[in-house]
Amino acid sequence: MDDALRALLDAGLAGTGPIVVMTGAGISAESGIPTFRGEEGYWTVGSEHYHPMEMATQEAYRRMPEEVWRWYLYRRSVCRKAQPNPAHLALVRLERALGDRFLLVTQNVDGLHLRAGNTEARTYQIHGNIDYLRCGDEPSSLRPVPLAIGEDWEAGSPFTEEARALLSCCDGGRFARPHVLWFDECYDEALFRFESSLRAASAAALLIVIGTSGATNLPMQVGAIVAERGAPMIVINQDPSPFSRFAERSARGAFLQGSAGEHLPPMVEHLVQHA
Ligand code: APR
């Protein structure tokens, strides 16, 4: 690790605000979960009948709930079969060392940060979690996808009567919905920690951004706020992104091009040793 990077990490530790880590699909790529916009990405490859971005809308769910559920149950199977990788585990170590100074803002719905051991209290799942469902927008209806639904949904598996019953709301026939934020929906605080994420950006002593292309609104706002404040920002990403440009334009920024598994563990080691 070079001196400039070490100095950014030390500046983060010396500050008073939280050390905020913001993750995207790139951190789970090494666990075997496809990203969204990469060559083999969910939004690139497509599904059998629909363009995948069409499937991730409330409009599609209203029109064809079973088709949308099949798509999410298939993606959930991929997530459930994946295991946390060294980058996820490094973030668990970091939370344990930093306690309340640690905050994780993740766009990933794969649940791998929580399965690795990060706590729900300090993990803002700003796009939801594919392991949960809810009835409409009612936060109190949020609950895990029933175990009996199984984890072996191949792409194109037919929908069964049993699945239909398991995914229904308690009030009868109505389908529950996957707990994810769709393209035609807005962030909010109760379900997606919108204001809390912005507050974290305003107070962050250091922002570490990992594996995201910068295609969504809230993460871009978080990055812009931190850049505007001139707070330290470190970006780990396979490819350049709007976040890497923020970091490169800042006197207190660094862009590490490459994989999360390669760059994150040594940084965490330094932070843990000096916390
Ligand atoms: N390490 C670090 N970065 C990686 C790795 C890796 N091993 N593999 C891929 N990347 C980078 C890619 O270069 C890319 O910039 O991760 C980024 C993944 O970008 P996207 O596929 O667009 O995923 P993400 O940014 O998380 O998407 C944001 O968009 O579609 C919505 O809701 C969905 O949460 C998702 C959001």
Residues whose N, C-alpha, C, O or C-beta is under 5 A from the ligand:
A	BS01	APR	G24 A25 G26 A29 E30 T35 F36 R37 G38 Q107 N108 H127 G211 T212 S213 G214 T216 I236 N237 Q238 D239 G258 S259 A260
